[in-house]
């Protein structure tokens, strides 16, 4: 995982999530909490993870029971107080 400097445009390596996806994947950051969510799909199944934006550590949130694939994850900015 990388971040991009808003000031310079330079990339910075944060770390590896340890997650391998074989099919469609999608991620979003909740603007209210700053939490990042990453949805992945592979032959073994699909899952939703929370990714720590400081060190790229992945924490399983939910295993999709039917090998679902979710893309286009989005959290609207109006959720921000």
KANOR-V575021 format. One record per helix or strand. SS is the DSSP state (2 for helix, 1 for strand). FROM is the first residue (numbers start at 1). TO is the last residue. If there is no record, write none. Layout:
BEGIN
[[SS;FROM;TO] [SS;FROM;TO]]
END
This chain:
BEGIN
[[1;2;4] [1;11;13] [1;26;29] [1;36;42] [1;45;51] [1;58;64] [2;77;79]]
END
